[in-house]
Amino acid sequence: MPSDPKQTILNFLNDRLSKDVQETSQSLVKSGLLDSFQILEMIDFIESQFNVVLQENDLNEDHLDSVDSLVSLLERTAKN
């Protein structure tokens, strides 16, 4: 796992998806910042970059809505 998951995800959002995400608490899904294809691309990136498999019940707005919530999800997934 990369040493700084928050920065890794921020870099992906800002560089690869050309989004302007400055705060790790900024809404990604509920605000409409990411469309459904970008959400899928982000999930694919997270699974490959962090070597995890996200379960269907993890793929909801609350878990995917911010960099902070994504990092929390990664931490929980890594423990299992």
N, C-alpha and C positions, 0 to 999 in steps of 0.2 A: 504494500500500500504506500502511495506517496506520502512523504513526511508531513505535508500540509494539505489535507483534503479540501479545506475551505478555499485555499488559493488555487488549487488544481481545478475545482469546479468553476470558480469565478473566471479563471483564464479560459476555460472551455466556452462558457457563456459569452464572454466578451469577445474572444478571438474567433472561435469557430462559428458561433451563431450570430455574431455581430450585434449583440445586445449590450446595453449600457447598464450593467448591474454593478453598483458601487457598494451597497450594503448587503451583508449576508442575511439580513432579516427581510429584505425586499421580496415582495410577492412575485412569484414567477407564473403561477398557474391561474390563481383566482383573479389576478389583475388582467389576465389575457396577454401578458408579455410574451409568453411562449404559446405557439399554436400546437396542435396535436402531433404534427410531424416532428417539431422541434423537441417536444416532450419525449417522443420515442427515441430520437437521436441522442438526447441527454441520458436516457436510461441505458441505451446501448453503450455509450461512452463510459458511464459509471460502472457498469458490469465488467467491461473489458479493462478499464484503467485500474479498478480496485479489486479485480479478480473475485467478484461476488456474483451470486445469482439472486436477484430480487424476486420474491414470491408475489403471486397475484394479489394477496391481501396487503402487500406493502405499496402497491401502485395506486395510491389514492391522492387526492388533492392535499390533504394534510401533510403527508410524508414528502410530497414532491414540490411543495409550494415555495420553499426558500432554500438557500444554501445551508442555513442552519439546520433546517428540518432534514435535509438530505444527509448532512454529516451525522446527525443523530441516528438516522436510519442505517447508515453505514456502520456506525459503532455497535448498534444492536445486532446487525447481521453478522458482523465479525465475531461476536461473542458466541454465536450459535454454531 
